[in-house]
């Protein structure tokens, strides 16, 4: 094997390693995106819960009872 062949083999190996690193990075980026979407969904649910809780806390006991009666199955 001459010097050019050896250099070509080294370059092919480095290219292979870079491809593996790029694929792993793409997988990690996908995981991070899914985690970010889930965190956003959780934050939105928490905000909705807080808004509902504030509305219920602002209601009188009679209003809460009336609202709950409307939820009972008929």
N, CA, C, O and CB atoms as a CASP TS submission, in Angstrom:
PFRMAT TS
TARGET T0000
AUTHOR 0000-0000-0000
METHOD Language model
MODEL 1
PARENT N/A
ATOM      1  N   UNK     1       0.853  -1.169   0.000  1.00  0.00           N
ATOM      2  CA  UNK     1       0.000   0.000   0.000  1.00  0.00           C
ATOM      3  C   UNK     1       0.901   1.235   0.000  1.00  0.00           C
ATOM      4  O   UNK     1       1.781   1.379   0.849  1.00  0.00           O
ATOM      5  CB  UNK     1      -0.972  -0.004   1.228  1.00  0.00           C
ATOM      6  N   UNK     2       0.675   2.081  -0.927  1.00  0.00           N
ATOM      7  CA  UNK     2       1.489   3.290  -1.006  1.00  0.00           C
ATOM      8  C   UNK     2       0.914   4.388  -0.115  1.00  0.00           C
ATOM      9  O   UNK     2      -0.119   4.191   0.525  1.00  0.00           O
ATOM     10  CB  UNK     2       1.586   3.779  -2.458  1.00  0.00           C
ATOM     11  N   UNK     3       1.558   5.508  -0.073  1.00  0.00           N
ATOM     12  CA  UNK     3       1.160   6.627   0.781  1.00  0.00           C
ATOM     13  C   UNK     3      -0.225   7.146   0.405  1.00  0.00           C
ATOM     14  O   UNK     3      -1.030   7.457   1.282  1.00  0.00           O
ATOM     15  CB  UNK     3       2.186   7.757   0.687  1.00  0.00           C
ATOM     16  N   UNK     4      -0.502   7.240  -0.882  1.00  0.00           N
ATOM     17  CA  UNK     4      -1.820   7.727  -1.313  1.00  0.00           C
ATOM     18  C   UNK     4      -2.931   6.774  -0.883  1.00  0.00           C
ATOM     19  O   UNK     4      -3.997   7.215  -0.456  1.00  0.00           O
ATOM     20  CB  UNK     4      -1.850   7.911  -2.837  1.00  0.00           C
ATOM     21  N   UNK     5      -2.687   5.483  -0.994  1.00  0.00           N
ATOM     22  CA  UNK     5      -3.670   4.493  -0.563  1.00  0.00           C
ATOM     23  C   UNK     5      -3.922   4.568   0.926  1.00  0.00           C
ATOM     24  O   UNK     5      -5.061   4.481   1.385  1.00  0.00           O
ATOM     25  CB  UNK     5      -3.215   3.101  -0.935  1.00  0.00           C
ATOM     26  N   UNK     6      -2.841   4.732   1.677  1.00  0.00           N
ATOM     27  CA  UNK     6      -2.964   4.866   3.129  1.00  0.00           C
ATOM     28  C   UNK     6      -3.736   6.141   3.490  1.00  0.00           C
ATOM     29  O   UNK     6      -4.605   6.119   4.361  1.00  0.00           O
ATOM     30  CB  UNK     6      -1.567   4.880   3.790  1.00  0.00           C
ATOM     31  N   UNK     7      -3.414   7.245   2.818  1.00  0.00           N
ATOM     32  CA  UNK     7      -4.118   8.500   3.074  1.00  0.00           C
ATOM     33  C   UNK     7      -5.595   8.356   2.733  1.00  0.00           C
ATOM     34  O   UNK     7      -6.452   8.850   3.465  1.00  0.00           O
ATOM     35  CB  UNK     7      -3.493   9.651   2.264  1.00  0.00           C
ATOM     36  N   UNK     8      -5.894   7.687   1.636  1.00  0.00           N
ATOM     37  CA  UNK     8      -7.291   7.466   1.251  1.00  0.00           C
ATOM     38  C   UNK     8      -8.015   6.622   2.293  1.00  0.00           C
ATOM     39  O   UNK     8      -9.158   6.917   2.642  1.00  0.00           O
ATOM     40  CB  UNK     8      -7.369   6.785  -0.126  1.00  0.00           C
ATOM     41  N   UNK     9      -7.366   5.582   2.791  1.00  0.00           N
ATOM     42  CA  UNK     9      -7.971   4.724   3.814  1.00  0.00           C
ATOM     43  C   UNK     9      -8.234   5.525   5.090  1.00  0.00           C
ATOM     44  O   UNK     9      -9.288   5.373   5.707  1.00  0.00           O
ATOM     45  CB  UNK     9      -7.058   3.511   4.120  1.00  0.00           C
ATOM     46  N   UNK    10      -7.292   6.369   5.487  1.00  0.00           N
ATOM     47  CA  UNK    10      -7.472   7.192   6.678  1.00  0.00           C
ATOM     48  C   UNK    10      -8.629   8.166   6.475  1.00  0.00           C
ATOM     49  O   UNK    10      -9.449   8.346   7.375  1.00  0.00           O
ATOM     50  CB  UNK    10      -6.175   7.957   7.011  1.00  0.00           C
ATOM     51  N   UNK    11      -8.703   8.794   5.305  1.00  0.00           N
ATOM     52  CA  UNK    11      -9.796   9.722   5.021  1.00  0.00           C
ATOM     53  C   UNK    11     -11.146   9.019   5.017  1.00  0.00           C
ATOM     54  O   UNK    11     -12.133   9.570   5.506  1.00  0.00           O
ATOM     55  CB  UNK    11      -9.570  10.408   3.684  1.00  0.00           C
ATOM     56  N   UNK    12     -11.200   7.812   4.473  1.00  0.00           N
ATOM     57  CA  UNK    12     -12.460   7.052   4.476  1.00  0.00           C
ATOM     58  C   UNK    12     -12.872   6.721   5.910  1.00  0.00           C
ATOM     59  O   UNK    12     -14.051   6.795   6.259  1.00  0.00           O
ATOM     60  CB  UNK    12     -12.319   5.746   3.641  1.00  0.00           C
ATOM     61  N   UNK    13     -11.894   6.357   6.733  1.00  0.00           N
ATOM     62  CA  UNK    13     -12.186   6.042   8.128  1.00  0.00           C
ATOM     63  C   UNK    13     -12.684   7.279   8.874  1.00  0.00           C
ATOM     64  O   UNK    13     -13.656   7.204   9.624  1.00  0.00           O
ATOM     65  CB  UNK    13     -10.941   5.472   8.818  1.00  0.00           C
ATOM     66  N   UNK    14     -12.025   8.405   8.671  1.00  0.00           N
ATOM     67  CA  UNK    14     -12.446   9.653   9.305  1.00  0.00           C
ATOM     68  C   UNK    14     -13.842  10.036   8.824  1.00  0.00           C
ATOM     69  O   UNK    14     -14.666  10.488   9.619  1.00  0.00           O
ATOM     70  CB  UNK    14     -11.440  10.788   9.005  1.00  0.00           C
ATOM     71  N   UNK    15     -14.115   9.861   7.536  1.00  0.00           N
ATOM     72  CA  UNK    15     -15.446  10.154   6.985  1.00  0.00           C
ATOM     73  C   UNK    15     -16.502   9.256   7.631  1.00  0.00           C
ATOM     74  O   UNK    15     -17.602   9.710   7.946  1.00  0.00           O
ATOM     75  CB  UNK    15     -15.453   9.967   5.446  1.00  0.00           C
ATOM     76  N   UNK    16     -16.161   7.975   7.827  1.00  0.00           N
ATOM     77  CA  UNK    16     -17.071   7.040   8.496  1.00  0.00           C
ATOM     78  C   UNK    16     -17.367   7.499   9.922  1.00  0.00           C
ATOM     79  O   UNK    16     -18.520   7.514  10.353  1.00  0.00           O
ATOM     80  CB  UNK    16     -16.472   5.620   8.509  1.00  0.00           C
ATOM     81  N   UNK    17     -16.306   7.876  10.654  1.00  0.00           N
ATOM     82  CA  UNK    17     -16.496   8.342  12.033  1.00  0.00           C
ATOM     83  C   UNK    17     -17.349   9.608  12.084  1.00  0.00           C
ATOM     84  O   UNK    17     -18.224   9.732  12.940  1.00  0.00           O
ATOM     85  CB  UNK    17     -15.138   8.602  12.698  1.00  0.00           C
ATOM     86  N   UNK    18     -17.102  10.532  11.185  1.00  0.00           N
ATOM     87  CA  UNK    18     -17.884  11.772  11.157  1.00  0.00           C
ATOM     88  C   UNK    18     -19.354  11.475  10.846  1.00  0.00           C
ATOM     89  O   UNK    18     -20.250  12.100  11.413  1.00  0.00           O
ATOM     90  CB  UNK    18     -17.304  12.754  10.113  1.00  0.00           C
ATOM     91  N   UNK    19     -19.594  10.533   9.957  1.00  0.00           N
ATOM     92  CA  UNK    19     -20.967  10.132   9.657  1.00  0.00           C
ATOM     93  C   UNK    19     -21.667   9.572  10.885  1.00  0.00           C
ATOM     94  O   UNK    19     -22.829   9.883  11.148  1.00  0.00           O
ATOM     95  CB  UNK    19     -20.983   9.102   8.539  1.00  0.00           C
ATOM     96  N   UNK    20     -20.951   8.746  11.632  1.00  0.00           N
ATOM     97  CA  UNK    20     -21.536   8.179  12.856  1.00  0.00           C
ATOM     98  C   UNK    20     -21.841   9.287  13.862  1.00  0.00           C
ATOM     99  O   UNK    20     -22.899   9.282  14.493  1.00  0.00           O
ATOM    100  CB  UNK    20     -20.580   7.131  13.485  1.00  0.00           C
ATOM    101  N   UNK    21     -20.927  10.225  14.010  1.00  0.00           N
ATOM    102  CA  UNK    21     -21.126  11.333  14.953  1.00  0.00           C
ATOM    103  C   UNK    21     -22.322  12.180  14.526  1.00  0.00           C
ATOM    104  O   UNK    21     -23.138  12.572  15.361  1.00  0.00           O
ATOM    105  CB  UNK    21     -19.852  12.210  15.045  1.00  0.00           C
ATOM    106  N   UNK    22     -22.425  12.459  13.240  1.00  0.00           N
ATOM    107  CA  UNK    22     -23.546  13.258  12.730  1.00  0.00           C
ATOM    108  C   UNK    22     -24.880  12.554  12.948  1.00  0.00           C
ATOM    109  O   UNK    22     -25.868  13.190  13.314  1.00  0.00           O
ATOM    110  CB  UNK    22     -23.353  13.555  11.242  1.00  0.00           C
ATOM    111  N   UNK    23     -24.911  11.240  12.723  1.00  0.00           N
ATOM    112  CA  UNK    23     -26.154  10.488  12.945  1.00  0.00           C
ATOM    113  C   UNK    23     -26.535  10.500  14.413  1.00  0.00           C
ATOM    114  O   UNK    23     -27.709  10.665  14.747  1.00  0.00           O
ATOM    115  CB  UNK    23     -26.009   9.039  12.453  1.00  0.00           C
ATOM    116  N   UNK    24     -25.557  10.328  15.296  1.00  0.00           N
ATOM    117  CA  UNK    24     -25.837  10.345  16.735  1.00  0.00           C
ATOM    118  C   UNK    24     -26.326  11.725  17.171  1.00  0.00           C
ATOM    119  O   UNK    24     -27.228  11.837  18.001  1.00  0.00           O
ATOM    120  CB  UNK    24     -24.579   9.948  17.537  1.00  0.00           C
ATOM    121  N   UNK    25     -25.730  12.765  16.611  1.00  0.00           N
ATOM    122  CA  UNK    25     -26.160  14.130  16.940  1.00  0.00           C
ATOM    123  C   UNK    25     -27.589  14.368  16.466  1.00  0.00           C
ATOM    124  O   UNK    25     -28.375  15.013  17.160  1.00  0.00           O
ATOM    125  CB  UNK    25     -25.209  15.169  16.306  1.00  0.00           C
ATOM    126  N   UNK    26     -27.929  13.848  15.280  1.00  0.00           N
ATOM    127  CA  UNK    26     -29.292  13.999  14.764  1.00  0.00           C
ATOM    128  C   UNK    26     -30.288  13.281  15.672  1.00  0.00           C
ATOM    129  O   UNK    26     -31.381  13.790  15.921  1.00  0.00           O
ATOM    130  CB  UNK    26     -29.391  13.451  13.321  1.00  0.00           C
ATOM    131  N   UNK    27     -29.917  12.108  16.164  1.00  0.00           N
ATOM    132  CA  UNK    27     -30.793  11.381  17.096  1.00  0.00           C
ATOM    133  C   UNK    27     -30.993  12.197  18.373  1.00  0.00           C
ATOM    134  O   UNK    27     -32.112  12.334  18.868  1.00  0.00           O
ATOM    135  CB  UNK    27     -30.197   9.983  17.437  1.00  0.00           C
ATOM    136  N   UNK    28     -29.896  12.734  18.895  1.00  0.00           N
ATOM    137  CA  UNK    28     -29.984  13.520  20.125  1.00  0.00           C
ATOM    138  C   UNK    28     -30.822  14.775  19.908  1.00  0.00           C
ATOM    139  O   UNK    28     -31.599  15.161  20.781  1.00  0.00           O
ATOM    140  CB  UNK    28     -28.582  13.899  20.622  1.00  0.00           C
ATOM    141  N   UNK    29     -30.667  15.415  18.748  1.00  0.00           N
ATOM    142  CA  UNK    29     -31.482  16.593  18.435  1.00  0.00           C
ATOM    143  C   UNK    29     -32.961  16.230  18.400  1.00  0.00           C
ATOM    144  O   UNK    29     -33.798  16.993  18.882  1.00  0.00           O
ATOM    145  CB  UNK    29     -31.054  17.207  17.089  1.00  0.00           C
ATOM    146  N   UNK    30     -33.290  15.072  17.834  1.00  0.00           N
ATOM    147  CA  UNK    30     -34.674  14.613  17.807  1.00  0.00           C
ATOM    148  C   UNK    30     -35.207  14.370  19.209  1.00  0.00           C
ATOM    149  O   UNK    30     -36.337  14.739  19.529  1.00  0.00           O
ATOM    150  CB  UNK    30     -34.793  13.344  16.980  1.00  0.00           C
ATOM    151  N   UNK    31     -34.385  13.746  20.041  1.00  0.00           N
ATOM    152  CA  UNK    31     -34.802  13.511  21.434  1.00  0.00           C
ATOM    153  C   UNK    31     -35.044  14.837  22.153  1.00  0.00           C
ATOM    154  O   UNK    31     -36.035  14.998  22.865  1.00  0.00           O
ATOM    155  CB  UNK    31     -33.733  12.683  22.192  1.00  0.00           C
ATOM    156  N   UNK    32     -34.129  15.778  21.956  1.00  0.00           N
ATOM    157  CA  UNK    32     -34.278  17.082  22.607  1.00  0.00           C
ATOM    158  C   UNK    32     -35.542  17.791  22.141  1.00  0.00           C
ATOM    159  O   UNK    32     -36.206  18.466  22.928  1.00  0.00           O
ATOM    160  CB  UNK    32     -33.057  17.959  22.329  1.00  0.00           C
ATOM    161  N   UNK    33     -35.875  17.640  20.862  1.00  0.00           N
ATOM    162  CA  UNK    33     -37.092  18.275  20.343  1.00  0.00           C
ATOM    163  C   UNK    33     -38.338  17.665  20.983  1.00  0.00           C
ATOM    164  O   UNK    33     -39.272  18.382  21.344  1.00  0.00           O
ATOM    165  CB  UNK    33     -37.161  18.135  18.808  1.00  0.00           C
ATOM    166  N   UNK    34     -38.348  16.347  21.121  1.00  0.00           N
ATOM    167  CA  UNK    34     -39.491  15.676  21.756  1.00  0.00           C
ATOM    168  C   UNK    34     -39.613  16.106  23.217  1.00  0.00           C
ATOM    169  O   UNK    34     -40.718  16.356  23.701  1.00  0.00           O
ATOM    170  CB  UNK    34     -39.345  14.134  21.661  1.00  0.00           C
ATOM    171  N   UNK    35     -38.496  16.192  23.913  1.00  0.00           N
ATOM    172  CA  UNK    35     -38.514  16.620  25.309  1.00  0.00           C
ATOM    173  C   UNK    35     -39.042  18.042  25.429  1.00  0.00           C
ATOM    174  O   UNK    35     -39.822  18.341  26.333  1.00  0.00           O
ATOM    175  CB  UNK    35     -37.112  16.522  25.921  1.00  0.00           C
ATOM    176  N   UNK    36     -38.622  18.918  24.525  1.00  0.00           N
ATOM    177  CA  UNK    36     -39.088  20.305  24.551  1.00  0.00           C
ATOM    178  C   UNK    36     -40.591  20.386  24.294  1.00  0.00           C
ATOM    179  O   UNK    36     -41.293  21.166  24.937  1.00  0.00           O
ATOM    180  CB  UNK    36     -38.331  21.142  23.513  1.00  0.00           C
ATOM    181  N   UNK    37     -41.088  19.572  23.344  1.00  0.00           N
ATOM    182  CA  UNK    37     -42.532  19.568  23.063  1.00  0.00           C
ATOM    183  C   UNK    37     -43.316  19.081  24.271  1.00  0.00           C
ATOM    184  O   UNK    37     -44.362  19.641  24.598  1.00  0.00           O
ATOM    185  CB  UNK    37     -42.847  18.684  21.842  1.00  0.00           C
ATOM    186  N   UNK    38     -42.818  18.040  24.941  1.00  0.00           N
ATOM    187  CA  UNK    38     -43.506  17.508  26.115  1.00  0.00           C
ATOM    188  C   UNK    38     -43.486  18.522  27.253  1.00  0.00           C
ATOM    189  O   UNK    38     -44.483  18.682  27.956  1.00  0.00           O
ATOM    190  CB  UNK    38     -42.860  16.187  26.567  1.00  0.00           C
ATOM    191  N   UNK    39     -42.369  19.202  27.439  1.00  0.00           N
ATOM    192  CA  UNK    39     -42.281  20.208  28.494  1.00  0.00           C
ATOM    193  C   UNK    39     -43.250  21.353  28.225  1.00  0.00           C
ATOM    194  O   UNK    39     -43.875  21.870  29.151  1.00  0.00           O
ATOM    195  CB  UNK    39     -40.845  20.743  28.613  1.00  0.00           C
ATOM    196  N   UNK    40     -43.377  21.749  26.965  1.00  0.00           N
ATOM    197  CA  UNK    40     -44.322  22.808  26.611  1.00  0.00           C
ATOM    198  C   UNK    40     -45.759  22.367  26.878  1.00  0.00           C
ATOM    199  O   UNK    40     -46.561  23.145  27.395  1.00  0.00           O
ATOM    200  CB  UNK    40     -44.155  23.204  25.137  1.00  0.00           C
ATOM    201  N   UNK    41     -46.085  21.127  26.528  1.00  0.00           N
ATOM    202  CA  UNK    41     -47.439  20.619  26.772  1.00  0.00           C
ATOM    203  C   UNK    41     -47.740  20.598  28.272  1.00  0.00           C
ATOM    204  O   UNK    41     -48.841  20.953  28.691  1.00  0.00           O
ATOM    205  CB  UNK    41     -47.605  19.203  26.172  1.00  0.00           C
ATOM    206  N   UNK    42     -46.776  20.187  29.065  1.00  0.00           N
ATOM    207  CA  UNK    42     -46.970  20.166  30.523  1.00  0.00           C
ATOM    208  C   UNK    42     -47.161  21.583  31.052  1.00  0.00           C
ATOM    209  O   UNK    42     -48.028  21.827  31.890  1.00  0.00           O
ATOM    210  CB  UNK    42     -45.767  19.490  31.227  1.00  0.00           C
ATOM    211  N   UNK    43     -46.353  22.510  30.562  1.00  0.00           N
ATOM    212  CA  UNK    43     -46.474  23.904  31.015  1.00  0.00           C
ATOM    213  C   UNK    43     -47.834  24.481  30.656  1.00  0.00           C
ATOM    214  O   UNK    43     -48.417  25.232  31.439  1.00  0.00           O
ATOM    215  CB  UNK    43     -45.363  24.768  30.403  1.00  0.00           C
ATOM    216  N   UNK    44     -48.344  24.138  29.480  1.00  0.00           N
ATOM    217  CA  UNK    44     -49.661  24.631  29.071  1.00  0.00           C
ATOM    218  C   UNK    44     -50.754  24.044  29.959  1.00  0.00           C
ATOM    219  O   UNK    44     -51.701  24.740  30.324  1.00  0.00           O
ATOM    220  CB  UNK    44     -49.933  24.285  27.594  1.00  0.00           C
ATOM    221  N   UNK    45     -50.624  22.767  30.304  1.00  0.00           N
ATOM    222  CA  UNK    45     -51.621  22.147  31.186  1.00  0.00           C
ATOM    223  C   UNK    45     -51.588  22.769  32.575  1.00  0.00           C
ATOM    224  O   UNK    45     -52.634  22.991  33.185  1.00  0.00           O
ATOM    225  CB  UNK    45     -51.383  20.635  31.286  1.00  0.00           C
ATOM    226  N   UNK    46     -50.400  23.048  33.070  1.00  0.00           N
ATOM    227  CA  UNK    46     -50.276  23.677  34.388  1.00  0.00           C
ATOM    228  C   UNK    46     -50.914  25.060  34.360  1.00  0.00           C
ATOM    229  O   UNK    46     -51.613  25.444  35.299  1.00  0.00           O
ATOM    230  CB  UNK    46     -48.787  23.775  34.817  1.00  0.00           C
ATOM    231  N   UNK    47     -50.677  25.809  33.286  1.00  0.00           N
ATOM    232  CA  UNK    47     -51.264  27.148  33.174  1.00  0.00           C
ATOM    233  C   UNK    47     -52.786  27.060  33.117  1.00  0.00           C
ATOM    234  O   UNK    47     -53.478  27.866  33.740  1.00  0.00           O
ATOM    235  CB  UNK    47     -50.725  27.876  31.924  1.00  0.00           C
ATOM    236  N   UNK    48     -53.313  26.083  32.371  1.00  0.00           N
ATOM    237  CA  UNK    48     -54.765  25.902  32.293  1.00  0.00           C
ATOM    238  C   UNK    48     -55.329  25.538  33.652  1.00  0.00           C
ATOM    239  O   UNK    48     -56.378  26.046  34.048  1.00  0.00           O
ATOM    240  CB  UNK    48     -55.126  24.822  31.265  1.00  0.00           C
ATOM    241  N   UNK    49     -54.637  24.655  34.372  1.00  0.00           N
ATOM    242  CA  UNK    49     -55.094  24.246  35.699  1.00  0.00           C
ATOM    243  C   UNK    49     -55.129  25.447  36.638  1.00  0.00           C
ATOM    244  O   UNK    49     -56.079  25.624  37.400  1.00  0.00           O
ATOM    245  CB  UNK    49     -54.184  23.141  36.274  1.00  0.00           C
ATOM    246  N   UNK    50     -54.091  26.265  36.575  1.00  0.00           N
ATOM    247  CA  UNK    50     -54.046  27.443  37.450  1.00  0.00           C
ATOM    248  C   UNK    50     -55.182  28.408  37.118  1.00  0.00           C
ATOM    249  O   UNK    50     -55.797  28.971  38.023  1.00  0.00           O
ATOM    250  CB  UNK    50     -52.686  28.162  37.320  1.00  0.00           C
ATOM    251  N   UNK    51     -55.465  28.602  35.834  1.00  0.00           N
ATOM    252  CA  UNK    51     -56.542  29.517  35.446  1.00  0.00           C
ATOM    253  C   UNK    51     -57.888  28.994  35.939  1.00  0.00           C
ATOM    254  O   UNK    51     -58.704  29.761  36.449  1.00  0.00           O
ATOM    255  CB  UNK    51     -56.571  29.706  33.912  1.00  0.00           C
ATOM    256  N   UNK    52     -58.119  27.705  35.789  1.00  0.00           N
ATOM    257  CA  UNK    52     -59.382  27.114  36.256  1.00  0.00           C
ATOM    258  C   UNK    52     -59.479  27.208  37.773  1.00  0.00           C
ATOM    259  O   UNK    52     -60.529  27.538  38.323  1.00  0.00           O
ATOM    260  CB  UNK    52     -59.500  25.637  35.803  1.00  0.00           C
ATOM    261  N   UNK    53     -58.366  26.913  38.437  1.00  0.00           N
ATOM    262  CA  UNK    53     -58.370  26.969  39.895  1.00  0.00           C
ATOM    263  C   UNK    53     -58.656  28.385  40.391  1.00  0.00           C
ATOM    264  O   UNK    53     -59.368  28.559  41.381  1.00  0.00           O
ATOM    265  CB  UNK    53     -57.031  26.478  40.448  1.00  0.00           C
ATOM    266  N   UNK    54     -58.115  29.392  39.721  1.00  0.00           N
ATOM    267  CA  UNK    54     -58.378  30.779  40.111  1.00  0.00           C
ATOM    268  C   UNK    54     -59.856  31.121  39.926  1.00  0.00           C
ATOM    269  O   UNK    54     -60.441  31.810  40.761  1.00  0.00           O
ATOM    270  CB  UNK    54     -57.501  31.746  39.291  1.00  0.00           C
ATOM    271  N   UNK    55     -60.465  30.641  38.833  1.00  0.00           N
ATOM    272  CA  UNK    55     -61.885  30.904  38.596  1.00  0.00           C
ATOM    273  C   UNK    55     -62.739  30.234  39.666  1.00  0.00           C
ATOM    274  O   UNK    55     -63.686  30.829  40.180  1.00  0.00           O
ATOM    275  CB  UNK    55     -62.302  30.413  37.198  1.00  0.00           C
ATOM    276  N   UNK    56     -62.395  28.986  39.998  1.00  0.00           N
ATOM    277  CA  UNK    56     -63.170  28.263  41.014  1.00  0.00           C
ATOM    278  C   UNK    56     -62.999  28.928  42.374  1.00  0.00           C
ATOM    279  O   UNK    56     -63.966  29.066  43.122  1.00  0.00           O
ATOM    280  CB  UNK    56     -62.736  26.776  41.085  1.00  0.00           C
ATOM    281  N   UNK    57     -61.786  29.339  42.696  1.00  0.00           N
ATOM    282  CA  UNK    57     -61.547  30.002  43.983  1.00  0.00           C
ATOM    283  C   UNK    57     -62.302  31.324  44.085  1.00  0.00           C
ATOM    284  O   UNK    57     -62.666  31.751  45.181  1.00  0.00           O
ATOM    285  CB  UNK    57     -60.052  30.245  44.183  1.00  0.00           C
ATOM    286  N   UNK    58     -62.537  31.970  42.947  1.00  0.00           N
ATOM    287  CA  UNK    58     -63.265  33.247  42.955  1.00  0.00           C
ATOM    288  C   UNK    58     -64.779  33.038  43.078  1.00  0.00           C
ATOM    289  O   UNK    58     -65.513  33.990  43.343  1.00  0.00           O
ATOM    290  CB  UNK    58     -62.954  34.040  41.677  1.00  0.00           C
ATOM    291  N   UNK    59     -65.245  31.810  42.889  1.00  0.00           N
ATOM    292  CA  UNK    59     -66.678  31.531  42.949  1.00  0.00           C
ATOM    293  C   UNK    59     -67.114  31.357  44.411  1.00  0.00           C
ATOM    294  O   UNK    59     -66.322  30.979  45.274  1.00  0.00           O
ATOM    295  CB  UNK    59     -67.025  30.262  42.118  1.00  0.00           C
ATOM    296  N   UNK    60     -68.386  31.641  44.656  1.00  0.00           N
ATOM    297  CA  UNK    60     -68.942  31.389  45.986  1.00  0.00           C
ATOM    298  C   UNK    60     -69.232  29.888  46.106  1.00  0.00           C
ATOM    299  O   UNK    60     -69.221  29.161  45.113  1.00  0.00           O
ATOM    300  CB  UNK    60     -70.247  32.242  46.233  1.00  0.00           C
ATOM    301  N   UNK    61     -69.489  29.442  47.330  1.00  0.00           N
ATOM    302  CA  UNK    61     -69.795  28.029  47.541  1.00  0.00           C
ATOM    303  C   UNK    61     -71.035  27.616  46.768  1.00  0.00           C
ATOM    304  O   UNK    61     -71.078  26.513  46.224  1.00  0.00           O
ATOM    305  CB  UNK    61     -69.987  27.740  49.027  1.00  0.00           C
ATOM    306  N   UNK    62     -72.034  28.468  46.708  1.00  0.00           N
ATOM    307  CA  UNK    62     -73.267  28.146  45.985  1.00  0.00           C
ATOM    308  C   UNK    62     -72.979  28.002  44.488  1.00  0.00           C
ATOM    309  O   UNK    62     -73.523  27.111  43.835  1.00  0.00           O
ATOM    310  CB  UNK    62     -74.343  29.239  46.225  1.00  0.00           C
ATOM    311  N   UNK    63     -72.129  28.871  43.948  1.00  0.00           N
ATOM    312  CA  UNK    63     -71.790  28.782  42.520  1.00  0.00           C
ATOM    313  C   UNK    63     -71.011  27.502  42.209  1.00  0.00           C
ATOM    314  O   UNK    63     -71.225  26.876  41.172  1.00  0.00           O
ATOM    315  CB  UNK    63     -70.969  30.010  42.090  1.00  0.00           C
ATOM    316  N   UNK    64     -70.115  27.122  43.109  1.00  0.00           N
ATOM    317  CA  UNK    64     -69.358  25.885  42.915  1.00  0.00           C
ATOM    318  C   UNK    64     -70.293  24.685  42.956  1.00  0.00           C
ATOM    319  O   UNK    64     -70.186  23.783  42.126  1.00  0.00           O
ATOM    320  CB  UNK    64     -68.257  25.743  43.985  1.00  0.00           C
ATOM    321  N   UNK    65     -71.227  24.671  43.937  1.00  0.00           N
ATOM    322  CA  UNK    65     -72.186  23.569  44.049  1.00  0.00           C
ATOM    323  C   UNK    65     -73.038  23.488  42.788  1.00  0.00           C
ATOM    324  O   UNK    65     -73.273  22.396  42.271  1.00  0.00           O
ATOM    325  CB  UNK    65     -73.085  23.747  45.296  1.00  0.00           C
ATOM    326  N   UNK    66     -73.502  24.626  42.290  1.00  0.00           N
ATOM    327  CA  UNK    66     -74.322  24.632  41.079  1.00  0.00           C
ATOM    328  C   UNK    66     -73.527  24.125  39.890  1.00  0.00           C
ATOM    329  O   UNK    66     -74.048  23.371  39.068  1.00  0.00           O
ATOM    330  CB  UNK    66     -74.856  26.039  40.794  1.00  0.00           C
ATOM    331  N   UNK    67     -72.287  24.529  39.794  1.00  0.00           N
ATOM    332  CA  UNK    67     -71.444  24.061  38.697  1.00  0.00           C
ATOM    333  C   UNK    67     -71.186  22.569  38.761  1.00  0.00           C
ATOM    334  O   UNK    67     -71.179  21.896  37.730  1.00  0.00           O
ATOM    335  CB  UNK    67     -70.134  24.798  38.703  1.00  0.00           C
ATOM    336  N   UNK    68     -70.976  22.047  39.953  1.00  0.00           N
ATOM    337  CA  UNK    68     -70.736  20.621  40.111  1.00  0.00           C
ATOM    338  C   UNK    68     -71.983  19.805  39.835  1.00  0.00           C
ATOM    339  O   UNK    68     -71.907  18.701  39.294  1.00  0.00           O
ATOM    340  CB  UNK    68     -70.230  20.328  41.500  1.00  0.00           C
ATOM    341  N   UNK    69     -73.152  20.361  40.214  1.00  0.00           N
ATOM    342  CA  UNK    69     -74.411  19.652  39.922  1.00  0.00           C
ATOM    343  C   UNK    69     -74.603  19.506  38.412  1.00  0.00           C
ATOM    344  O   UNK    69     -75.175  18.521  37.946  1.00  0.00           O
ATOM    345  CB  UNK    69     -75.623  20.403  40.545  1.00  0.00           C
ATOM    346  N   UNK    70     -74.129  20.475  37.666  1.00  0.00           N
ATOM    347  CA  UNK    70     -74.234  20.400  36.214  1.00  0.00           C
ATOM    348  C   UNK    70     -73.345  19.333  35.597  1.00  0.00           C
ATOM    349  O   UNK    70     -73.549  18.953  34.444  1.00  0.00           O
ATOM    350  CB  UNK    70     -73.898  21.723  35.620  1.00  0.00           C
ATOM    351  N   UNK    71     -72.359  18.842  36.347  1.00  0.00           N
ATOM    352  CA  UNK    71     -71.462  17.811  35.862  1.00  0.00           C
ATOM    353  C   UNK    71     -71.923  16.398  36.183  1.00  0.00           C
ATOM    354  O   UNK    71     -71.395  15.427  35.641  1.00  0.00           O
ATOM    355  CB  UNK    71     -70.111  18.027  36.427  1.00  0.00           C
ATOM    356  N   UNK    72     -72.915  16.285  37.072  1.00  0.00           N
ATOM    357  CA  UNK    72     -73.378  14.954  37.472  1.00  0.00           C
ATOM    358  C   UNK    72     -74.083  14.271  36.294  1.00  0.00           C
ATOM    359  O   UNK    72     -74.811  14.913  35.537  1.00  0.00           O
ATOM    360  CB  UNK    72     -74.333  15.049  38.698  1.00  0.00           C
ATOM    361  N   UNK    73     -73.854  12.944  36.150  1.00  0.00           N
ATOM    362  CA  UNK    73     -74.546  12.218  35.070  1.00  0.00           C
ATOM    363  C   UNK    73     -76.039  12.155  35.355  1.00  0.00           C
ATOM    364  O   UNK    73     -76.475  12.101  36.505  1.00  0.00           O
ATOM    365  CB  UNK    73     -73.972  10.785  34.909  1.00  0.00           C
ATOM    366  N   UNK    74     -76.796  12.163  34.288  1.00  0.00           N
ATOM    367  CA  UNK    74     -78.258  12.157  34.456  1.00  0.00           C
ATOM    368  C   UNK    74     -78.838  10.815  34.168  1.00  0.00           C
ATOM    369  O   UNK    74     -80.052  10.635  34.261  1.00  0.00           O
ATOM    370  CB  UNK    74     -78.907  13.181  33.565  1.00  0.00           C
TER
END
